[in-house]
Amino acid sequence: MKANKLLLIAAICAAFALTCHADNRWRSEVDRLIQAGEFARAEQVMKRLPKAERTRCEVQIDSLCTIMQRIRKDFTMTPEQGVALIRERMPNVTPEQITDWKANHKLEYMVIDGKEWWFRKSVRNLWLLADEFKDEQDADKEQSYASRRRYYLEAMQTPADANGCRDRRHVAITFTLDVDADAVPAGETIRAWMPFPYENLRQTGIRYTGGNRPVTFSTGSRHHTVYMEATAVKGQPTHFEYSFEYDVAERHIAQQDLLAMLEPYDKQSELYRRYTGNDGPHIQISPESISLAREIVGDETNPVLQAAKIYYWISKSFPWAGAREYSTIPNMPQYVMEHRHGDCGQVALLYITLARSLGIPARWESGWMLHPGEVNWHDWAETYFEGVGWVPTDPSFGRSTVDTPMNDYYATGIDLYRMASNETVGDRLSPPKKFIRSETVDFQPGEVEWRGGNLYYDCWHSRLTVNSIEKINK
């Protein structure tokens, strides 16, 4: 399988270049230099462009410069600082161990213009990835499994409705976003987009309950948001706040039930064509990805069982680790395959790519996980089975449940502790954003800008607070 994995990586790189840069040969060269850490040379290529070309490609050039700035923000640790942190836990660590970890992507680093820099999360990720810490990793998985099992057993006490939904709860949430004082000149307008749930089988009865500023709800975007504006005041932070409520349910359809309901795909339908094809730089179907997917599923031809095999393979093969900013990664599945680890969104995109490579419709869903003590951003997928519809699939949560009594649960189900606000990756915001987003793929903490440009994460912070999750007695 190793050869096919390498072929998949190469194919994804080629597909990214073709889809994004066919009209600009200079752009392909600049992308190559950025990924190689040759930032100074990349800047020189852009500076040497004819004036007319620089004017025509101003937005692209600004975006590329922004990407380099963001990579620098992610790779801020010197090797000396990193080794010192490791020695706090492993006083006898050897240079050979460091070299081996780097070679096997357990320690992520980048050489930028000839100087080595470590990813700011690299040492924390090392404890999650290196074989030397396997006992602790196994203990963490057991703890996670115990939590997942508790939520599962709690939900199973309630009978499912016709759509497989159980244990419906009423959720009340407050979301806040605070822009640092003087991040924007006084008198200027600050524009803020923040997440909002959308109606689906699991989420119903969505109700906005108030905020501290006038709100505009998104239209036509699959990143569902509320939008607010405020005028910056000198010396004062700018506060945005709103609240909402909705009903949410656990949803799980057992594999044997899916198999019984499954019908042949209508391959001429718009849905089938849309969700089995390419979608931007992160979901690219190629002969190599098809070959890898077929190798994973073997002789299996049933789409329910094929999807399960892909889910198991990903959940077992790629441990979780803190990720770089998504906007700095050209292709997520390539990153996972090359680095041998990935966070929730990265493995979800790999799952979607491989499922589509077999003609199984799959799509993105994301928002927040609301589990007690674990409120955070989270991404997962949905898989479409004819005769059933869209079914949740969470390969990231599958990492702590495969090879357990919950082996199949997150392959075709999801717990109720979710707030889904995104139905795709990289959609345009509503109202439109003028500058490159802080997060170009997903949307969870929010986005902020003013007429002078985008405000990156170091200028503001947001928070989602779960006020209550209460059982609905019916």
C-alpha positions as CSV (number, residue, x, y, z in Angstrom):
1,M,0.0,0.0,0.0
2,K,3.0,2.3,0.5
3,A,3.5,2.9,-3.2
4,N,-0.2,3.8,-3.7
5,K,0.0,6.3,-0.8
6,L,2.9,8.0,-2.3
7,L,1.1,8.1,-5.7
8,L,-1.9,9.6,-4.0
9,I,0.2,12.4,-2.5
10,A,1.8,13.2,-5.9
11,A,-1.6,13.1,-7.6
12,I,-3.1,15.5,-5.1
13,C,-0.2,17.9,-5.5
14,A,-0.6,17.8,-9.3
15,A,-4.4,18.2,-9.1
16,F,-3.9,21.2,-6.8
17,A,-1.5,22.8,-9.2
18,L,-3.8,22.2,-12.2
19,T,-7.0,23.5,-10.5
20,C,-5.5,26.6,-9.0
21,H,-2.7,27.8,-11.1
22,A,-3.2,26.9,-14.7
23,D,-3.4,30.5,-15.8
24,N,-0.3,31.7,-13.8
25,R,2.9,29.8,-14.2
26,W,4.6,32.1,-11.8
27,R,2.0,31.1,-9.2
28,S,2.9,27.5,-9.4
29,E,6.6,28.4,-8.8
30,V,5.7,30.6,-5.9
31,D,3.6,27.9,-4.3
32,R,6.4,25.4,-4.7
33,L,8.9,27.8,-3.1
34,I,6.6,28.6,-0.2
35,Q,6.1,24.9,0.6
36,A,9.9,24.4,0.4
37,G,10.4,27.3,2.9
38,E,12.1,29.5,0.3
39,F,10.2,32.6,1.3
40,A,12.8,35.2,0.1
41,R,12.9,33.6,-3.3
42,A,9.1,33.5,-3.5
43,E,9.0,37.2,-2.8
44,Q,11.6,37.9,-5.4
45,V,9.6,36.0,-8.1
46,M,6.5,38.1,-7.3
47,K,8.6,41.4,-7.2
48,R,10.0,40.6,-10.7
49,L,6.6,40.3,-12.3
50,P,5.8,42.9,-14.9
51,K,3.8,45.8,-13.4
52,A,0.7,45.0,-15.4
53,E,0.8,41.4,-14.1
54,R,1.4,42.5,-10.5
55,T,-1.7,44.8,-10.8
56,R,-3.8,42.0,-12.3
57,C,-2.7,39.5,-9.7
58,E,-2.7,41.9,-6.7
59,V,-5.2,39.8,-4.7
60,Q,-3.2,36.6,-5.3
61,I,0.0,38.2,-4.3
62,D,-1.5,39.6,-1.1
63,S,-2.8,36.2,-0.3
64,L,0.5,34.5,-0.8
65,C,2.3,37.1,1.3
66,T,-0.4,36.5,4.0
67,I,0.2,32.7,3.9
68,M,3.9,33.2,4.4
69,Q,3.2,35.5,7.4
70,R,0.9,32.9,8.9
71,I,3.4,30.1,8.4
72,R,5.9,32.2,10.3
73,K,3.3,32.7,13.1
74,D,2.9,28.9,13.3
75,F,6.6,28.0,13.2
76,T,8.0,30.1,16.0
77,M,10.0,27.7,18.2
78,T,13.7,27.3,17.7
79,P,15.2,23.8,17.9
80,E,17.0,24.8,21.1
81,Q,13.7,25.9,22.7
82,G,12.1,22.7,21.6
83,V,14.8,20.4,22.9
84,A,14.7,22.2,26.2
85,L,11.0,21.6,26.5
86,I,11.4,17.9,25.6
87,R,14.2,17.6,28.2
88,E,11.8,18.7,30.9
89,R,10.0,15.5,30.4
90,M,12.8,13.3,28.9
91,P,16.1,14.5,30.5
92,N,18.0,11.8,28.6
93,V,16.6,12.4,25.1
94,T,19.3,11.9,22.5
95,P,20.0,13.7,19.2
96,E,19.3,10.5,17.4
97,Q,15.8,10.4,18.9
98,I,15.2,14.0,17.8
99,T,16.4,13.2,14.3
100,D,14.1,10.1,14.1
101,W,11.1,12.0,15.3
102,K,11.6,14.7,12.7
103,A,12.2,12.1,9.9
104,N,8.9,10.3,10.8
105,H,6.9,13.6,11.2
106,K,6.5,13.1,15.0
107,L,8.1,16.6,15.4
108,E,7.0,19.0,12.7
109,Y,9.5,21.6,11.6
110,M,10.2,23.8,8.6
111,V,13.4,25.3,7.2
112,I,12.5,28.9,6.3
113,D,15.1,30.7,4.3
114,G,17.8,28.4,5.6
115,K,16.9,28.5,9.3
116,E,15.1,25.7,11.1
117,W,11.9,26.5,13.0
118,W,9.7,24.1,14.9
119,F,5.9,24.2,14.7
120,R,4.6,25.9,17.8
121,K,2.6,22.8,18.8
122,S,5.3,20.3,17.9
123,V,6.4,19.4,21.4
124,R,2.8,19.0,22.6
125,N,2.1,16.8,19.5
126,L,5.1,14.7,20.3
127,W,3.5,13.3,23.4
128,L,0.5,12.3,21.3
129,L,2.5,10.7,18.4
130,A,5.8,9.2,19.6
131,D,6.0,5.5,20.4
132,E,7.9,6.4,23.6
133,F,4.6,7.7,25.1
134,K,2.3,4.9,24.0
135,D,1.1,4.0,27.5
136,E,-0.1,7.5,28.1
137,Q,-1.7,7.7,24.6
138,D,-3.6,4.4,25.4
139,A,-4.7,5.8,28.7
140,D,-6.1,8.9,27.0
141,K,-7.9,6.8,24.5
142,E,-9.5,4.7,27.2
143,Q,-10.6,7.9,29.0
144,S,-12.1,9.3,25.8
145,Y,-13.8,6.0,25.1
146,A,-15.4,5.9,28.6
147,S,-16.9,9.4,27.9
148,R,-18.2,8.4,24.5
149,R,-19.6,5.2,25.9
150,R,-21.5,7.1,28.7
151,Y,-23.1,9.5,26.1
152,Y,-24.0,6.5,23.9
153,L,-25.6,4.5,26.8
154,E,-27.5,7.6,27.9
155,A,-28.9,8.1,24.4
156,M,-29.9,4.5,23.9
157,Q,-32.4,4.8,26.8
158,T,-34.6,6.7,24.4
159,P,-36.3,5.0,21.4
160,A,-35.4,6.4,18.0
161,D,-37.8,8.3,15.8
162,A,-38.3,7.5,12.1
163,N,-35.1,9.2,11.2
164,G,-33.0,7.4,13.8
165,C,-32.9,10.4,16.2
166,R,-32.9,9.9,19.9
167,D,-32.6,11.7,23.2
168,R,-33.6,15.1,22.0
169,R,-32.4,18.0,24.1
170,H,-32.9,21.8,24.3
171,V,-29.7,23.7,24.1
172,A,-29.1,27.4,25.0
173,I,-25.8,29.0,23.9
174,T,-24.1,32.4,24.2
175,F,-21.4,33.4,21.8
176,T,-19.0,36.3,22.4
177,L,-16.2,37.9,20.3
178,D,-13.9,40.6,21.7
179,V,-11.6,42.6,19.5
180,D,-8.5,44.0,21.3
181,A,-8.4,47.7,22.1
182,D,-6.8,49.7,19.3
183,A,-6.6,46.8,16.9
184,V,-8.6,49.1,14.6
185,P,-8.3,52.9,14.6
186,A,-10.9,54.8,16.5
187,G,-14.0,55.6,14.5
188,E,-13.5,52.8,12.0
189,T,-16.1,50.1,11.5
190,I,-15.4,46.6,12.6
191,R,-17.2,43.8,10.8
192,A,-17.7,40.4,12.5
193,W,-19.1,37.1,11.3
194,M,-19.9,34.5,13.9
195,P,-21.3,30.9,13.8
196,F,-25.0,30.0,13.9
197,P,-26.7,26.6,13.7
198,Y,-28.8,25.5,10.7
199,E,-31.8,23.2,10.4
200,N,-31.2,19.5,9.7
201,L,-32.6,16.2,10.9
202,R,-30.7,16.5,14.2
203,Q,-31.0,20.3,14.8
204,T,-34.5,21.8,14.9
205,G,-36.3,24.8,16.4
206,I,-33.4,27.2,16.0
207,R,-34.2,30.5,17.7
208,Y,-32.1,33.7,18.0
209,T,-32.7,35.1,21.5
210,G,-30.9,38.4,21.4
211,G,-27.6,40.2,21.1
212,N,-25.9,43.5,21.9
213,R,-25.9,44.8,18.3
214,P,-28.1,44.6,15.2
215,V,-27.7,41.2,13.5
216,T,-27.8,40.1,9.8
217,F,-28.3,36.4,9.2
218,S,-26.4,34.8,6.3
219,T,-28.2,34.0,3.1
220,G,-27.0,31.7,0.3
221,S,-23.9,30.6,2.2
222,R,-23.3,27.1,3.6
223,H,-21.3,28.7,6.4
224,H,-24.2,29.8,8.5
225,T,-23.5,33.0,10.4
226,V,-24.7,36.1,12.2
227,Y,-23.1,39.3,11.2
228,M,-22.5,42.4,13.3
229,E,-20.8,45.8,13.0
230,A,-19.4,48.1,15.6
231,T,-17.4,51.4,15.7
232,A,-14.0,51.1,17.3
233,V,-13.5,53.3,20.3
234,K,-9.9,54.4,21.3
235,G,-8.5,52.5,24.2
236,Q,-11.5,50.1,24.5
237,P,-12.0,46.5,23.3
238,T,-15.0,46.0,21.1
239,H,-17.5,43.4,22.3
240,F,-19.9,41.3,20.2
241,E,-22.4,39.0,21.9
242,Y,-25.5,37.1,21.0
243,S,-27.5,34.1,22.2
244,F,-29.6,31.3,20.6
245,E,-31.4,28.1,21.4
246,Y,-32.2,25.0,19.5
247,D,-33.2,21.3,19.9
248,V,-30.7,18.7,19.1
249,A,-30.7,14.9,19.0
250,E,-28.3,11.9,18.9
251,R,-28.6,10.1,15.6
252,H,-27.3,6.7,14.8
253,I,-28.4,4.1,12.2
254,A,-27.0,0.6,12.9
255,Q,-25.0,-1.0,10.1
256,Q,-27.5,-3.9,9.7
257,D,-30.3,-1.5,9.3
258,L,-28.5,0.5,6.7
259,L,-27.8,-2.7,4.8
260,A,-31.5,-3.6,4.9
261,M,-32.6,-0.2,3.6
262,L,-29.9,0.4,1.0
263,E,-30.9,0.9,-2.6
264,P,-28.8,1.3,-5.7
265,Y,-27.5,4.9,-6.3
266,D,-29.2,7.1,-8.8
267,K,-26.0,8.0,-10.5
268,Q,-27.8,10.5,-12.8
269,S,-29.1,12.6,-9.9
270,E,-27.6,16.1,-9.2
271,L,-26.9,15.0,-5.6
272,Y,-24.8,12.0,-6.7
273,R,-22.8,13.9,-9.3
274,R,-22.2,16.8,-6.9
275,Y,-21.0,14.7,-3.9
276,T,-18.9,12.2,-5.8
277,G,-16.8,14.8,-7.7
278,N,-14.0,17.2,-7.0
279,D,-14.5,20.2,-4.6
280,G,-11.7,22.7,-4.4
281,P,-8.1,21.9,-3.6
282,H,-8.9,19.6,-0.6
283,I,-11.2,17.1,-2.3
284,Q,-9.6,15.8,-5.5
285,I,-10.4,12.5,-7.1
286,S,-7.7,10.9,-9.1
287,P,-6.7,7.5,-10.5
288,E,-4.3,7.1,-7.6
289,S,-6.9,8.0,-5.0
290,I,-9.3,5.5,-6.6
291,S,-6.6,2.8,-6.5
292,L,-5.9,3.5,-2.8
293,A,-9.6,3.4,-1.9
294,R,-10.0,0.1,-3.7
295,E,-7.0,-1.3,-2.0
296,I,-8.5,-0.4,1.4
297,V,-11.9,-2.0,0.7
298,G,-10.5,-5.1,-1.2
299,D,-13.2,-7.1,-2.8
300,E,-16.1,-5.5,-1.0
301,T,-18.7,-3.9,-3.3
302,N,-21.4,-2.9,-0.9
303,P,-21.1,0.9,-0.3
304,V,-22.1,0.7,3.4
305,L,-19.3,-1.8,4.1
306,Q,-16.9,0.0,1.8
307,A,-17.5,3.3,3.7
308,A,-17.0,1.4,7.0
309,K,-13.7,0.0,5.8
310,I,-12.4,3.5,4.9
311,Y,-13.6,4.8,8.3
312,Y,-11.8,2.0,10.2
313,W,-8.6,2.5,8.1
314,I,-8.4,6.2,8.8
315,S,-9.4,5.9,12.5
316,K,-6.7,3.3,13.1
317,S,-4.0,4.8,10.9
318,F,-3.8,8.5,11.7
319,P,-3.6,9.6,15.4
320,W,-4.8,13.1,16.4
321,A,-2.4,16.0,16.7
322,G,-2.8,19.7,16.8
323,A,-2.8,21.2,13.3
324,R,-1.2,24.1,11.5
325,E,-3.5,26.9,10.4
326,Y,-5.6,25.4,7.6
327,S,-5.1,28.4,5.4
328,T,-1.4,27.5,5.1
329,I,-1.9,23.9,3.9
330,P,-2.5,23.4,0.1
331,N,-4.3,20.1,0.5
332,M,-5.5,18.4,3.7
333,P,-5.6,14.7,2.5
334,Q,-2.0,15.1,1.2
335,Y,-0.9,16.5,4.6
336,V,-2.5,13.6,6.5
337,M,-0.9,11.0,4.2
338,E,2.5,12.6,4.3
339,H,2.7,13.4,8.0
340,R,0.8,10.3,9.2
341,H,-1.4,12.2,11.6
342,G,-4.2,14.8,11.4
343,D,-6.8,16.7,13.4
344,C,-10.6,16.2,13.0
345,G,-11.0,18.3,9.9
346,Q,-8.0,16.8,8.1
347,V,-9.1,13.2,8.5
348,A,-12.7,14.1,7.6
349,L,-11.4,15.5,4.3
350,L,-9.4,12.4,3.7
351,Y,-12.5,10.3,4.4
352,I,-14.6,12.3,2.0
353,T,-12.0,12.1,-0.7
354,L,-11.6,8.3,-0.5
355,A,-15.4,7.7,-0.2
356,R,-16.0,9.8,-3.3
357,S,-13.2,7.9,-5.1
358,L,-15.4,4.8,-4.8
359,G,-18.5,6.6,-6.0
360,I,-20.0,7.0,-2.4
361,P,-21.4,10.5,-1.9
362,A,-19.8,12.2,1.1
363,R,-19.7,15.8,2.4
364,W,-18.4,18.0,5.1
365,E,-20.1,19.2,8.3
366,S,-18.6,21.1,11.2
367,G,-19.2,23.4,14.1
368,W,-18.6,22.9,17.8
369,M,-18.5,19.9,20.1
370,L,-20.4,20.6,23.3
371,H,-19.5,17.7,25.5
372,P,-19.2,18.6,29.2
373,G,-15.6,19.8,29.8
374,E,-14.7,19.5,26.1
375,V,-16.4,22.4,24.4
376,N,-14.3,23.0,21.3
377,W,-14.3,23.3,17.5
378,H,-15.0,20.1,15.7
379,D,-15.3,18.7,12.1
380,W,-16.8,15.5,10.8
381,A,-18.4,14.1,7.6
382,E,-21.7,12.9,6.3
383,T,-22.2,9.9,4.0
384,Y,-25.1,9.4,1.7
385,F,-26.7,6.0,1.2
386,E,-29.6,5.7,-1.3
387,G,-32.8,4.7,0.4
388,V,-31.6,6.2,3.7
389,G,-30.2,9.7,3.1
390,W,-27.3,11.5,4.8
391,V,-25.8,9.7,7.7
392,P,-23.2,11.3,10.1
393,T,-19.6,9.9,10.0
394,D,-17.0,11.1,12.5
395,P,-13.6,9.3,11.8
396,S,-11.9,11.5,14.4
397,F,-14.1,10.3,17.3
398,G,-13.7,6.8,15.8
399,R,-10.1,6.9,16.9
400,S,-11.1,6.2,20.5
401,T,-14.0,3.8,19.7
402,V,-12.7,1.4,17.0
403,D,-12.0,-2.1,18.3
404,T,-14.4,-1.5,21.2
405,P,-18.1,-2.3,21.7
406,M,-18.8,1.0,20.0
407,N,-16.8,0.0,16.9
408,D,-19.4,1.0,14.4
409,Y,-21.1,3.9,16.2
410,Y,-19.3,6.9,14.7
411,A,-19.1,5.3,11.3
412,T,-22.8,5.9,10.9
413,G,-23.8,8.1,13.8
414,I,-23.1,11.0,16.0
415,D,-23.8,12.0,19.6
416,L,-26.1,14.9,20.5
417,Y,-23.4,17.2,21.9
418,R,-22.9,19.1,18.7
419,M,-23.7,22.5,17.2
420,A,-23.4,22.2,13.4
421,S,-23.0,25.5,11.5
422,N,-21.1,24.5,8.3
423,E,-22.3,22.3,5.4
424,T,-19.1,22.7,3.3
425,V,-15.6,24.0,3.2
426,G,-14.4,27.4,2.0
427,D,-17.7,28.9,1.1
428,R,-18.2,32.6,0.7
429,L,-19.4,34.4,3.8
430,S,-22.7,36.4,3.8
431,P,-22.5,39.3,3.6
432,P,-19.3,39.0,1.5
433,K,-15.9,39.4,3.2
434,K,-13.5,41.7,1.4
435,F,-10.2,40.3,2.6
436,I,-8.7,36.8,2.9
437,R,-10.2,35.0,5.8
438,S,-8.2,33.9,8.9
439,E,-9.7,30.5,8.3
440,T,-10.0,29.8,4.6
441,V,-11.4,26.2,4.9
442,D,-13.6,26.0,8.0
443,F,-15.6,28.4,10.1
444,Q,-15.9,28.2,13.9
445,P,-14.3,31.0,16.0
446,G,-15.5,33.7,13.7
447,E,-14.0,36.2,11.2
448,V,-13.2,39.9,11.7
449,E,-12.1,42.7,9.4
450,W,-12.2,46.4,8.8
451,R,-11.6,48.5,5.7
452,G,-7.8,48.3,6.3
453,G,-7.8,44.5,6.1
454,N,-8.5,41.2,7.9
455,L,-7.9,40.9,11.6
456,Y,-6.1,37.7,12.4
457,Y,-6.6,35.6,15.6
458,D,-3.9,37.5,17.5
459,C,-6.1,40.6,17.5
460,W,-9.3,39.1,18.9
461,H,-10.7,36.1,20.7
462,S,-14.1,34.4,20.8
463,R,-15.9,32.1,23.2
464,L,-18.9,29.7,23.0
465,T,-20.6,29.2,26.3
466,V,-23.2,26.4,26.8
467,N,-25.7,27.8,29.2
468,S,-27.8,24.7,29.4
469,I,-28.5,21.3,27.8
470,E,-31.8,20.0,29.0
471,K,-33.9,16.9,28.2
472,I,-37.1,17.5,26.3
473,N,-39.9,15.6,28.0
474,K,-42.4,14.4,25.4
